[in-house]
Amino acid sequence: MYEPTVRMTRLLTGLAASIALSACTTVEDAPKGDAAYAIIPAAPAVGMDYRIAADDVLRIQVYHEPGLSLEDAQVTAAGMVRMPLVGDVPVAGLSAGEASDVIAGRLGDRYLVSPQVTVFVKKAVSRRITVDGEVREPGLFPVEGRLGLVQAVAMAKGPTRLASLKQVVVVRQADGARAAAMFDLSSIRRGEAPDPEILPGDMILVGPSRVKTILGAGLLALPAIGAGFIALDGGR
């Protein structure tokens, strides 16, 4: 059996084994078309700045103040970054530009006159997606801005020759529930369908062309209780 198919089979079987399923349905029953985009919306045409999160690593430059600048400032679990003179500054949930303004405001209150601060996100540690299944290099990948499904699959070096581009499933957890939706990547590539937006924490499973997969029924509904994937056969 082709190695990526074996890897996906084991992954999906392991996920299912850890969760008790009350009912199962075939992957073909996952929402498609408009119903899929209702769960995983298309990415907006206008981009949005990346939002800083806990564990991200920042470069903070204070113009003409090297003693106050930081090369590797890690955001704490509480969403703070510790700056010289002013101590902890809340930056989680802010864009780099907004964080620059907040830090400049703190420094300008007591220590500097009109400080110029620039914040760069060096490592988006906490913002990652999982791409697995029939892709050339499955794994975890950082999300540093707006990301569509086509680009997400490309980060894993693209689909293998055994991939079914019509069976690309996006699994998302939100508000304590998990949901899945299936997309036709070939149609998206041709511009015949919108490119859904991929968010940090999403899991993308590129289905094999000849392996049937089942999902827990709870995963396919909103809200859902649990989720599971099981490979039924080797697809031969």
Protein Blocks (a to p, Z undefined) as FASTA:
>chain_A
ZZklmmmmmmmmmmmmmpccfbdcdfklpcehjllmmmmccddfbdcdddddehiacddd
dehilklpcfbdcddfkopacdehjlpadfehpafklmmmmmmmmmmmmmpghiacdddd
fbafklccddehjdfbgcddddfbdcdfklmmmmnnpaafkbcfklccddddeehiacdd
dddfklmmnopaccddddehiacddddfkbccdddfklmpccdfbdcdddfbgoZZ
